Amino acid sequence: MPTDTAARAARWNQRSAGVPAWAPVAAHVIALCTIPSALWRIGIIVGFPVGYDEGWIRRSELDTPHGAGYLLFLCVLSEALALLSFGLVHRWGEIVPAWLPGLGGRRIPRAATVVPAGLGALALIAVWTVGVPASALTGSTFDPEMTTGTPFTVQLVAYAPMTLWGPLLAALAWQRWWRSGEG
């Protein structure tokens, strides 16, 4: 029955009990943070002039089929990881799906979600929240051969939203840890 399936899906995607109102908003912001950098990478793949340093693109071999595949992989990987933040606020991040034999319906220990989220948050903070602003302030680039100026500025603008990902993920991990007392 389609309505039964839709009802089950809606229940499965419900916000978990005790989740503060700000937490789903934070999860949505995390999911949106990766889009500007993905668009910048896709611009490189299709040759759209997005202000990148063409010499750097050639030296990095990002204008090859292998380079395009790598850029697409980064787009998909970053968005997939960002979408996992919804597991910290929705029921599907706390209960194993019923269709999994032997495990279905069991609670997922909060440490199984909070520890990876916390470690991921620390890594993201180190790379994006600290690294990108430090790069912008010093005028340095991740690749010393990339020219500064417009290409560097466009890349920084595309990656600037990523600076929010780590702190927001840390906040979601924190709220997930403290809102329930299970082990």
Secondary structure as GFF3:
##gff-version 3
##sequence-region A 1 183
A	DSSP	alpha_helix	2	12	.	.	.	ID=ss1
A	DSSP	alpha_helix	22	33	.	.	.	ID=ss2
A	DSSP	alpha_helix	35	46	.	.	.	ID=ss3
A	DSSP	alpha_helix	54	59	.	.	.	ID=ss4
A	DSSP	alpha_helix	65	83	.	.	.	ID=ss5
A	DSSP	three_ten_helix	84	88	.	.	.	ID=ss6
A	DSSP	three_ten_helix	91	93	.	.	.	ID=ss7
A	DSSP	alpha_helix	110	124	.	.	.	ID=ss8
A	DSSP	pi_helix	125	130	.	.	.	ID=ss9
A	DSSP	alpha_helix	131	138	.	.	.	ID=ss10
A	DSSP	alpha_helix	150	159	.	.	.	ID=ss11
A	DSSP	alpha_helix	162	178	.	.	.	ID=ss12
###
